[in-house]
Amino acid sequence: DSLDVDEHIITSFIERAMTSNATGVEVVFSDLLSLQNNPLLIDKIFQTILKRLIKVRELNPEEKIADMITYLSAHKPEYYHEKLNTLLEDTLNSEEEKGFYQNLKTTSLVVRSSLLIAGDVIEKFMQKNIVTSDAYVEDRLKRMVSAFGVASVDLLQLLCRILVNIYKQELEKEESDETITRRIISFLTMFDGLSVAISLVTLGSEATVESITNAIKEMALNNSFKKIITDVLTVFNEGSYEDLVKAFQGRILPENVEFEMMKKKYITSLSKVGSIPLELFAERIGLSVDRAEKMIYDMILQEEIPARIELVSGRLYIVQDIDEAEVITEESTEEITGVKKEALEKTDEEVEQLDQKEVTETLEEHPEQIGTEKILEKEFACTQCQKSFKTERGLKMHISRVHKK
């Protein structure tokens, strides 16, 4: 009757059940049933069995083979590109339905185990076969996509990205093939609305998103699929970060979606700030320095902002290329740029007041601004006389007048 029954006792019963003959299993079940006479132990028995079930899954021979495929394909990807493509083709062209399902099971396991190389192979395979005029081949292709989609969440998201990407490429052609775009929409509707919406947010251009959403709206689909896609896209484009979290209805917001939302939210603000310390920018938007740096580099690579990241006096700065005023260092005080001629006639205080006014107007126009008013608080100090300035331009004016020689 004690509730302090060690978990290993229950586990030992289950171990015996898995290794015993039929008679032994009956004995073990009898023991477990006797333990269940105490209602307070039922939950503990059930939880132990579930833990054991997970353990069995981890030790599944198929999973071990999958791990081997993952390891080998990572070390010789070009070989596995060829083999995976052959496996996909053999599955699609299986002569008998029984053979198709056997091949499908194997292919699904291999694809799931080699996601690092599977993306390119599956995309080329889809591009080649999605134009088929054979209704039976099209049906098999659709069943393959469906089976892969339920195999794992990672594979499902990969398939969504592939289909959206193929659709996007087709739209960019002078004459897009309506057969391809129509079939891709049909394939996408086999997945859940949230996965499709995530792919559109992270991959789709405006033209792609508009085309796919319009096509989905015209189809006779269940309202939940359409509503989820519409809600997520609407909130992403027009709402706040908090609104986007609500649209996911308790589900964890994927990192890539959060990343795109943060970029979209701060890209305009960042372009108006000028050159600021990376750590200060990260603090203002509530990200770690590493994630903020990743976001900035991504925007630079995508040519979304004309900027660069530089190391100045041991500190990382986001330097705007469109902002003529460069960050001042002890080594570069002789080269003062970005000081307009009319500004030379103004005092340091007048220049700072002008900059403060511009920042205030920017904040009023863009309330989502990144706390730039705090960035200006004695952030710039002269390295030669230690005088502090609220703006970079004020510092440059001071150096050009007092320390130019």
C-alpha positions, 0 to 999 in steps of 0.5 A, spaced: 500 500 500 506 504 500 506 510 495 513 509 495 514 503 490 520 504 486 519 506 479 524 500 477 520 495 480 514 497 475 520 497 470 522 490 471 515 488 470 515 491 463 522 488 462 520 481 464 514 482 459 518 484 453 523 478 454 518 473 457 515 467 453 507 467 453 506 464 460 511 469 463 507 475 460 501 473 463 504 472 470 507 479 469 500 482 467 497 479 473 503 482 477 501 489 474 494 488 475 495 486 482 499 493 483 493 497 480 488 494 485 491 501 489 488 506 485 493 511 487 499 507 483 495 507 476 498 513 474 505 511 476 504 505 472 501 508 466 507 514 466 512 508 467 509 504 461 509 511 456 516 512 458 518 505 456 514 506 450 519 512 448 525 508 450 523 502 445 522 507 440 529 510 441 532 503 440 528 501 434 532 498 429 529 502 423 531 508 427 538 506 428 539 505 421 536 512 420 542 514 424 547 511 420 544 514 414 544 521 417 552 520 418 554 517 412 550 522 407 553 528 411 560 525 409 559 524 402 552 528 400 554 527 392 553 520 393 547 520 397 544 525 392 544 520 387 541 514 391 536 518 394 533 520 387 533 513 385 529 511 391 524 517 389 524 515 382 523 507 384 517 509 389 514 513 384 514 508 378 513 502 382 509 496 378 505 494 384 501 498 389 504 493 394 511 495 392 509 502 392 507 502 399 514 498 401 518 503 397 514 509 400 516 506 407 523 506 406 524 512 402 520 516 408 525 513 413 531 515 408 528 522 407 527 523 414 534 521 416 538 526 411 534 532 411 541 536 410 541 533 403 534 531 402 531 538 400 535 539 394 533 532 391 526 533 393 525 539 390 528 537 383 524 531 383 518 535 384 520 540 379 521 534 374 514 530 376 509 535 377 508 536 370 506 529 368 500 528 364 499 521 367 493 522 372 496 515 376 503 518 377 500 525 379 496 521 384 502 517 387 506 523 387 501 526 391 500 520 396 508 521 397 508 528 399 502 526 404 506 520 407 512 525 407 508 530 411 506 526 416 513 522 417 515 528 421 514 536 423 521 538 420 520 534 413 513 537 413 516 544 414 521 542 408 516 540 404 512 546 405 518 551 403 519 546 397 512 547 394 512 555 395 519 556 392 517 552 386 511 556 386 515 562 386 520 560 381 514 559 376 511 565 377 517 569 375 517 566 368 514 570 363 509 564 362 507 560 368 505 553 367 498 553 370 498 546 371 504 546 376 501 552 380 494 549 380 497 542 383 502 545 388 496 549 391 492 542 391 499 539 395 499 545 400 492 544 402 494 537 404 498 540 410 495 544 416 494 552 415 499 554 420 505 550 416 503 553 409 502 560 413 509 560 416 512 558 409 509 564 406 511 569 411 519 566 411 519 565 403 514 568 399 514 574 395 508 579 395 506 576 388 507 569 391 503 570 397 498 574 393 497 569 388 497 563 393 492 566 398 487 568 392 488 561 389 486 558 396 480 562 397 477 560 390 478 553 392 472 549 396 476 548 402 474 548 410 474 555 413 479 553 418 485 552 413 483 559 410 482 562 416 489 560 419 493 562 413 489 569 412 489 571 420 497 569 420 499 573 414 494 579 416 497 580 423 504 579 420 503 585 415 499 589 419 499 587 426 504 587 432 509 582 435 504 580 440 498 580 435 502 575 431 503 570 438 496 571 439 494 568 432 498 562 433 493 561 439 498 558 444 503 554 439 510 556 440 512 562 435 517 559 430 524 562 431 524 564 423 517 567 423 519 571 429 526 573 426 522 575 420 517 579 424 523 583 428 526 585 421 520 587 418 518 591 425 525 595 426 528 595 418 525 602 417 527 604 424 534 602 424 535 606 417 533 612 421 537 611 427 544 612 423 550 609 426 549 605 433 552 600 438 550 593 436 549 592 444 544 598 445 540 596 439 539 589 441 537 592 448 532 596 445 529 591 441 529 585 447 534 581 443 541 578 445 547 581 442 548 574 438 541 574 435 541 581 433 547 581 430 544 575 426 538 579 424 543 585 422 547 581 417 541 577 414 538 584 412 545 586 409 545 580 405 538 581 403 540 588 401 534 590 406 538 596 409 545 599 406 549 598 412 555 594 415 557 592 422 564 594 424 569 593 430 570 600 433 575 601 439 573 594 441 565 595 440 561 592 435 557 598 431 552 598 426 554 603 421 549 606 416 552 607 409 547 612 407 549 616 413 555 620 411 557 621 418 562 615 420 563 613 427 569 617 430 575 613 433 582 616 435 585 613 429 580 617 424 580 624 427 583 627 422 578 625 417 571 628 419 566 627 414 558 628 414 559 635 416 555 640 412 557 647 410 551 650 413 553 647 420 559 650 420 556 656 422 552 653 428 555 652 435 555 645 437 549 646 442 545 649 436 547 643 432 545 638 437 538 642 438 537 641 431 539 633 431 534 632 437 529 636 434 529 631 428 529 625 432 523 627 436 520 628 429 522 621 427 519 618 434 512 622 433 512 619 426 514 612 428 512 611 435 515 604 434 522 607 434 527 603 438 528 608 443 533 612 439 532 618 444 535 614 449 541 613 444 542 620 444 544 621 452 551 622 452 553 617 447 559 620 444 565 623 447 571 626 445 577 622 446 582 628 446 578 632 451 573 627 454 567 632 452 561 629 452 556 630 446 548 627 445 549 626 438 555 624 433 554 630 429 555 634 435 562 631 436 564 631 429 563 639 429 567 639 436 573 635 433 573 639 426 573 646 430 577 644 436 582 638 434 582 638 427 590 640 426 
